């Protein structure tokens, strides 16, 4: 059942949100069953305690779209080799198609650039439509073997130990430089939106709407 989205808002996750995040990730992951990847769909999400570590570090955000401020999606970030690494971003399928995934990644872009991080990175499936092809549309580029940093290599090796086929996975990177341009989201709110208006010379990237739950 599709939920009605009012004015979406992106904010830091709070402690009350944490219990909802595993369910969002599982719901988003159900899309993998439709393409014969039930093992990925069945992969358990982080525990509430693991999500809490991101929340305490200030690297977990949620996006809401209803008056009750219930999270409809989330993103959690690691710091890997001087970059903001997207560990997980998930949107509940009941609100897919409203641009909520793009809003979350917009927010991380601002957060990372303000901290002078080098780039945004992620590891994702090469051929899943809402994974690598989606991120290419957002300006991410595939990294070849010579570009994969030691921290990303460690993450890839952990995936191999877990049982993922390395041939099905790809590292992607989008640099955070003034060569990117931004078109502020019509629903942008918060202090970072006013800073963009006050400093038009600062450049950002606007992300288009997601095609569903995103999961790596």
N, C-alpha and C positions, 0 to 999 in steps of 0.2 A: 504494500500500500504506500502510495506517495504521500509524503508529508508536505504541508503547505509552508513555504518559506516566506517569512516576513522580511525584516531588515537583518541581514546576517552581520555577525560581529566576531572578530578574531581577538582572542585574549589569552593570557597565560592560563594554563590549567591550574585549578585549585584542588585542594585535597578531596573535596566532595565529588569532583569529576572523575577521580581515578578509577572508581569501581565500574564506571561505564565504558572505559576505553577498551578493555579486552573484548567486550561484546561488539563494539563497533568494528574492531579489526576482524573478528570472526565473520561478521555479516558481510563485510567487504570482500573477504576471501572466498566466499561462496561462489563468486563468479568463475573461479578456477575449475570448479566441477564441470561447468559447461564446455570446457575445452580439454577435458580428460586429464586434469591435474588435481585429482582429489587429494593426493598426498600433500600438496601445498595448502589446499583449503583446510585440511585437518591439522596442519602444523599449529601447535598451541601458541597463542599470543604471549607476550610478556605478562608476568604476574602483576597484581596491583602493587606489590612491593617494588618490583622493577620499574614500573611506571612512576612510582613515587620518587625514585632516585632522580629521574629526569625533571620531575616537577620541582624538587628541592633545588636543583641546579639552575632552574630558570630556563630549561631547554625543552619544555613541553607546552604546546599551545593547542587550544581547541577552537573550533568555529561553531557558532550557534546560529539559529535562524528563526527562533520562536521567542515569544515574550517570556517564557519560563527559563530562558538561558540554558536549556538542555544542550549539551554537546552533540553535534551531528557528525563531527569529524575531528581528527587530531593529527598533529605531526610531532615527532620527537627527533632531536638532533644530537649527534655526537660531534666532538671536535677531533678531526683526524688530519694530521700533517698540515695544520694551519688553515684548514677548510671547514666549512659547515657541512657535515655529512648527514644526509637525510636517512636516518635509520629506519623510519617507518612513517608513511602518511596514508591514512585511511579515511574514506568517506562512507557513511552508511548508505546502502543502496536506495533507501527510501527518499533520499534527497540528492541523488546523482543528477547531474545535468544543470545544477544551479550555480556552478562556478566556485563551489566551496573549497575544492582542492586547490584551485588557482589562488584563492584568497590566502590560504595557509602558506603556500610557497612564496607569495608576494611578501607576506609578513616576515618569513625567514630571510628573504633577500634583504629587506631593510635592516633587520637585526644583525645579519652577518656583515653587511657593508659598514654599518656604524662601528663595528668592532675591528675594522680593517682586516677581515679575513680575506683570503686569496680567492676563494671560489666556493661554489656549492658542488658537492659530489654525491653520488649514490651508486649502488650496485643493484641491477635489476635484470629481469628476463629479457633476452634479445628479441624474441618473436611474439610475446604476448601483447596484443594491441594496446592495452592500457598501461603497458610498462615502457620499454625503450622507444617504440614509435611515438608514444605520447610525449615523452620527455624531449625527443628531438624537436617536436613542434614548439617546445618551450625554450629552445635555444641550448639545450644540453648536447654535448658532443661525445662520441665514444672515445675512450682512451685506448691507445694500443699498448702493447706490453712494455714499451720503453717509457710510457707516461705514467704507469701505475706506481703510485708511491708506496713506500714500505708499509704504512698503516693500512692502505687499501689491500695490499698483498696479504697482510695478516688476516683481514676479514675474509678474503677469498679463500684462503687456506682453511679457515674455520668452516666455511660453507661446504668445502669438499669433505671435510671430516664429518660433517652433518649428513652428507649424502647427496648434495646437489651436484648436478653435472656442470663442471666448469665451462663446457662448450655452450651451455644454454644461458650463461650469465655474462654481463658486460658492465664494466665501470664507465660511468659517464661524469662529465664535468662541465660546469658553466662558470667562467670567470666572472668575478665581480669587479668590473672596470667601468669607467665613464663611457665606453663604447656602447653600452646598453642604454636603451631609452625606456621611459615609463609613461604609461597613460594611467593616471590614478583611477582606481576602481570606483565606480559610482557610489558604492556603499562604504568607501573607506571612512573609518572613524578612528579617533585616537590622536595622541600627540604627534606621532610620526607623520600623519597626514598633513597636519598644519605645518610641520617643518618642511615638507615637500613644497607646499605652496610658498612658504617664505624663502625657500632657496631653490628657485627654478633651475639653477645651473647644475643641480645634482641630478644624476640620471639613474633611472631604474628600469626594470622590465615588468611589463604587465603580462600575466599568465592567463591564457584562455581557459574556458571551463573544462572540467575533467569529464571523462567519459564513463566514470564509475569508480568503484573502490580501487585504490591503488595499493598494491602490496608487493613486497619483495621477499 
